């Protein structure tokens, strides 16, 4: 047992600190040092037309559960409950097929379920349309249907193709036409990832951004593994790529470096299911309250307002 000494000189046993006590004291300390208080998520539900109010916290990278999981409905509810507890107002969600490359039937099914999630959690869930670009016209038709008819806010691309392959270009061109962003799965791994041989990295996204300067691209999970310093540096000169802070990696200084290299207006908050880590790395970052609020929601709101009516 660790021994502490009181002012009178007599030893006193150290009080064991529970996780709940630690989180409570950490939150109080964050307020004391000027970290922005996260707004109540309960205010987000049932407020049509108020989706992008000042101060809103938006998780730019989230996932609902594939319905092949027996617990999908409870898992989706747990996601919303976690967002409630952490002060996240809205979650930009997609559903991915368990196995990839996705078939056309597979990604259409996932998008129907995402649309259902938007109906089950109105005002809380915003949808990304997930497609496999290799299906050409079917993928393009699905994107148009999801954005124009279902109200999806963007497109989700995974690792079926590296984002610089020509098969991806029609998807980018349609995204520009519709005024919606593309969230691109990406990582600069230290080793060859055998099950993701066509994974994009920051360099690929920079090349795509130069080819299509009108596009709005999001580099997914800079904290999702791999060389995040390389990724940040690779994207420093392309103004139309935003960096998503999500991922389970909690290395110190990641968010601060992203802000220093690309600017605070190009960094957006995300969790990708690592909810407490996602919030904690923003709250703990050595940034001003104004900078944190831009990352937590302001930058994503600005991006979403560019959608074509």
C-alpha positions in Angstrom: 0.0 0.0 0.0 1.3 3.5 -0.9 1.7 5.6 2.3 1.0 9.3 2.3 1.9 11.7 5.1 -0.6 14.1 6.6 0.4 17.6 7.7 0.7 16.3 11.2 3.4 13.9 10.2 1.4 10.6 10.7 1.0 8.3 7.8 -2.4 7.8 6.1 -3.3 5.1 3.6 -3.9 6.3 0.1 -7.6 6.2 -0.9 -8.3 3.9 -3.8 -9.7 5.8 -6.7 -12.4 4.1 -8.7 -12.8 4.6 -12.4 -16.1 6.5 -11.8 -14.3 8.8 -9.3 -11.5 9.4 -11.7 -13.8 10.3 -14.6 -15.8 12.6 -12.4 -12.7 14.4 -11.1 -11.2 14.6 -14.6 -14.4 16.3 -15.9 -14.3 18.8 -13.1 -10.6 19.5 -13.8 -11.3 20.0 -17.5 -13.9 22.6 -16.7 -11.5 24.3 -14.2 -8.7 24.6 -16.9 -11.1 26.0 -19.5 -11.9 23.0 -21.6 -15.3 23.5 -23.4 -18.2 21.8 -21.7 -19.9 19.4 -24.1 -23.5 20.2 -24.7 -26.3 18.0 -23.7 -27.0 15.4 -26.3 -30.6 15.1 -25.3 -31.3 18.4 -27.0 -30.5 16.9 -30.4 -33.4 14.5 -30.7 -36.6 15.7 -32.2 -35.4 19.2 -33.2 -35.9 19.3 -37.0 -34.3 22.3 -38.7 -31.9 22.7 -35.7 -29.4 20.1 -36.8 -26.5 22.5 -37.2 -26.9 24.9 -34.3 -23.8 26.6 -32.8 -22.0 24.4 -30.4 -23.2 21.1 -31.7 -20.9 18.1 -31.3 -20.8 15.8 -34.3 -19.0 12.5 -34.5 -18.0 12.4 -38.2 -17.2 8.7 -38.2 -19.5 6.2 -36.6 -21.1 2.8 -37.5 -24.4 1.2 -36.9 -24.4 -2.6 -36.6 -24.9 -5.0 -39.5 -28.2 -6.8 -39.1 -26.5 -10.2 -39.4 -25.6 -9.7 -35.7 -28.3 -11.0 -33.4 -27.7 -8.1 -31.1 -27.8 -5.3 -33.7 -30.8 -3.5 -32.3 -29.4 -3.4 -28.8 -25.9 -2.5 -30.1 -27.4 0.5 -32.0 -29.2 1.6 -28.8 -25.9 1.4 -26.8 -24.2 3.6 -29.4 -26.9 6.3 -28.9 -26.7 5.9 -25.1 -22.9 6.3 -25.2 -23.3 9.4 -27.3 -25.8 10.7 -24.7 -23.3 10.2 -21.8 -20.4 11.8 -23.7 -22.3 14.8 -25.0 -22.3 13.9 -28.7 -25.3 15.3 -30.5 -25.1 13.6 -33.8 -23.3 10.6 -35.3 -22.5 10.3 -39.1 -23.0 6.6 -39.6 -22.5 3.9 -42.2 -22.9 0.1 -42.1 -20.3 -2.0 -43.8 -20.6 -5.5 -45.1 -18.9 -8.1 -42.9 -16.9 -9.3 -45.8 -15.3 -7.3 -48.6 -15.3 -6.6 -51.4 -18.9 -5.7 -51.0 -21.4 -6.9 -53.6 -24.0 -4.5 -55.0 -26.8 -6.3 -53.1 -24.6 -6.2 -50.0 -24.0 -2.4 -50.0 -27.6 -1.7 -51.0 -28.8 -3.7 -48.0 -26.4 -1.9 -45.7 -27.7 1.5 -46.9 -31.3 0.5 -46.3 -30.4 -0.4 -42.8 -28.6 2.9 -42.3 -31.8 4.7 -43.6 -33.8 2.7 -41.1 -31.3 3.9 -38.3 -31.9 7.5 -39.4 -35.7 6.9 -38.9 -35.2 5.1 -35.5 -33.0 7.9 -34.2 -34.3 11.0 -35.9 -31.9 14.0 -35.5 -29.2 11.8 -34.0 -28.0 9.6 -36.9 -26.8 11.1 -40.2 -26.1 8.6 -43.0 -23.1 7.9 -45.2 -23.8 5.9 -48.3 -21.4 3.0 -48.5 -20.6 1.6 -52.0 -18.1 -0.5 -53.8 -17.0 1.7 -56.8 -16.3 -1.4 -58.8 -20.0 -1.8 -59.5 -20.0 1.3 -61.7 -23.5 2.4 -62.6 -25.0 0.5 -59.7 -22.8 2.3 -57.2 -23.5 5.7 -58.8 -27.3 5.0 -58.8 -27.1 4.0 -55.1 -25.2 7.2 -54.1 -27.8 9.3 -55.9 -30.7 7.5 -54.4 -29.3 7.7 -50.8 -28.4 11.4 -51.1 -31.4 12.7 -53.1 -34.1 10.5 -51.8 -33.0 9.3 -48.3 -31.2 12.5 -47.2 -27.8 10.9 -46.6 -25.0 13.5 -45.9 -22.0 11.8 -47.6 -20.3 8.7 -49.1 -18.3 6.1 -47.3 -15.5 4.3 -49.3 -13.6 1.4 -47.8 -10.7 -0.6 -49.2 -12.1 -2.3 -52.2 -10.0 0.1 -54.3 -7.2 2.6 -53.6 -8.8 6.0 -54.0 -6.5 7.0 -56.9 -7.7 4.1 -59.1 -9.8 5.4 -62.1 -12.8 3.3 -61.0 -13.2 5.7 -58.0 -13.3 8.9 -60.1 -17.0 8.7 -61.1 -17.9 8.5 -57.5 -15.8 11.6 -56.7 -17.4 13.5 -59.6 -20.9 12.6 -58.4 -20.0 13.7 -54.9 -18.9 17.0 -56.3 -22.2 17.3 -58.2 -24.2 16.6 -55.1 -22.1 18.7 -52.8 -21.4 15.9 -50.3 -18.1 14.7 -48.6 -16.4 11.3 -49.0 -15.1 9.6 -45.9 -12.2 7.4 -47.1 -10.9 4.6 -45.1 -7.1 5.2 -44.8 -3.9 4.3 -43.0 -0.2 4.5 -43.6 0.7 1.2 -42.1 4.2 0.1 -41.0 3.7 -3.2 -42.7 1.7 -4.7 -45.7 -1.8 -5.4 -44.5 -2.6 -8.6 -46.4 -6.4 -8.3 -46.1 -6.4 -4.7 -47.3 -4.0 -4.7 -50.3 -5.7 -1.6 -51.8 -5.8 0.5 -48.6 -5.4 4.2 -49.3 -3.2 6.5 -47.3 -2.7 10.2 -46.9 -0.5 10.4 -50.0 -3.3 8.8 -52.1 -5.8 11.2 -50.7 -3.5 14.2 -51.5 -3.2 12.9 -55.1 -7.0 12.6 -55.4 -7.5 16.0 -53.9 -5.1 17.6 -56.4 -7.0 15.9 -59.2 -10.4 17.1 -57.9 -9.8 20.4 -56.0 -13.6 20.9 -55.8 -14.1 17.6 -53.9 -14.6 17.4 -50.1 -12.6 14.5 -48.8 -12.2 13.2 -45.2 -9.1 11.1 -44.3 -10.5 8.5 -41.8 -9.1 7.8 -38.4 -5.6 9.4 -38.3 -5.5 7.7 -34.8 -6.6 4.3 -36.2 -3.1 2.8 -36.4 -0.1 3.3 -38.7 2.1 6.3 -39.0 -0.1 9.3 -38.1 2.8 11.8 -38.3 3.4 10.7 -41.9 -0.3 11.0 -42.7 -0.6 14.5 -41.3 2.4 15.7 -43.2 1.3 14.1 -46.5 -1.9 16.1 -46.3 -0.5 19.5 -45.3 -0.8 21.1 -48.8 -4.3 19.9 -49.8 -7.0 22.3 -48.5 -9.9 20.0 -49.5 -9.0 17.1 -47.3 -10.1 17.1 -43.6 -8.5 14.9 -41.0 -10.7 12.7 -38.9 -9.4 12.3 -35.3 -11.0 8.9 -34.7 -9.4 5.6 -33.8 -8.3 3.7 -30.7 -4.7 5.1 -30.7 -4.3 7.7 -28.0 -0.7 8.8 -28.6 -0.1 12.2 -27.0 0.2 15.2 -29.4 -1.7 13.7 -32.4 -4.5 16.3 -32.4 -2.1 19.2 -31.6 0.2 18.2 -34.5 -2.7 17.9 -36.9 -3.8 21.5 -35.9 -0.2 22.8 -36.2 0.4 21.3 -39.6 -2.9 21.5 -41.5 -4.7 24.2 -39.5 -7.6 23.9 -37.0 -10.2 24.3 -39.8 -9.2 21.0 -41.4 -9.5 18.8 -38.3 -12.8 17.1 -37.4 -13.9 15.1 -34.4 -14.6 11.4 -34.8 -14.7 8.2 -32.7 -15.1 5.2 -35.0 -16.6 3.3 -32.0 -13.7 4.3 -29.6 -16.1 6.6 -27.9 -14.4 7.7 -24.6 -11.0 7.8 -26.3 -12.4 9.9 -29.1 -13.8 12.5 -26.7 -10.9 12.3 -24.4 -8.2 13.1 -27.0 -10.1 16.4 -27.9 -10.8 17.4 -24.3 -7.2 16.7 -23.3 -5.6 18.4 -26.2 -3.5 21.5 -25.6 -5.8 23.8 -27.6 -8.0 26.8 -26.9 -11.7 26.3 -26.2 -12.5 28.0 -29.6 -10.2 25.5 -31.4 -11.8 22.6 -29.7 -15.3 23.7 -30.6 -14.3 24.0 -34.2 -13.0 20.4 -34.1 -16.0 19.0 -32.2 -18.6 20.3 -34.6 -18.0 23.6 -36.2 -15.9 22.3 -39.0 -18.2 19.4 -39.8 -21.2 21.8 -39.8 -19.5 24.0 -42.3 -18.8 21.0 -44.5 -22.4 19.7 -44.4 -23.8 23.1 -45.3 -22.1 22.8 -48.7 -24.6 20.1 -49.8 -26.5 21.0 -53.0 -30.3 21.3 -52.6 
